[in-house]
């Protein structure tokens, strides 16, 4: 018998809540159900704020970036009037994509198929050989909501998002303001593809139970033991009681200034207030299901997560340096990316092993350790997202 949408309403959220109460992970069904995966794309990711990039990529008119989510593609650009605009990357004629995924510069957007032409604000300005009564004003590109928080650009594909990024991330503002992320630029970007469900990738990022055995580069400066100390400050934001947002300080080993191999700065141009002698600290903030930021006194990393299939996930990581930092003079790219790139590769291998394991019919989720409280927090956030989507 085919399961209908009505049959699954609330079913998955109840399963997650039950497993939270029992202190165990979620069952294999939630990683393997194609039906659930399709609903997650439509009812969770489409309604969530998705990271488009950094304002430094969109300083001049015509600079653009794209955001991909499921079957949807969005263009975010700087208009001639200086504002940001976002619209779907789909020609109003026969539906062809206007630009390829990525970033670029354009005076206007011209459809490669039949040359329909759009201004930077999405209005149609040219449609060759159309009838005399054709009105271009009736065929603009559908707009998408775009917002900026501390220099980070987000889009939301829903018709009426209930909260802005500033409202969601607000209580982490003071913690992150010291880094002045708005006054940075992207120094390097790597896009990874992981053969694992998007939830497995998030679970991995939430805990360091696995760190001692798997992350030698990270542990040169990251104090995994400090995660359980009173000196480790972690504050959760419960926005509308959903736990989507979490921000925290990262504990470093004594004497370390940054998350690098030697604990020293990777860039000679400190960020924000650290250039004026502010005592160094490292902090993170994330917004489930798709965004995370980790900031050090000298650099920061941005992560954007995108499900590609039920068992494939894309992670785009960008390294940020101060806007006036110069490669070769102020920083070396290999040194800048070393710790996080090595840690990522190690994590992706672990995630892929987990994906292979949960496919087994013998898999039954086991109890979570005391070091995996943030995994439970992820499940609570996921349950909230499911409930909001009637899943």
Order of alpha helices (4+ residues) and beta strands (2+ residues): alpha-alpha-alpha-alpha-beta-beta-beta-beta-beta-beta-beta-beta-beta-beta-alpha-alpha-beta-alpha-alpha-beta-beta-beta-beta-beta-beta-alpha-alpha
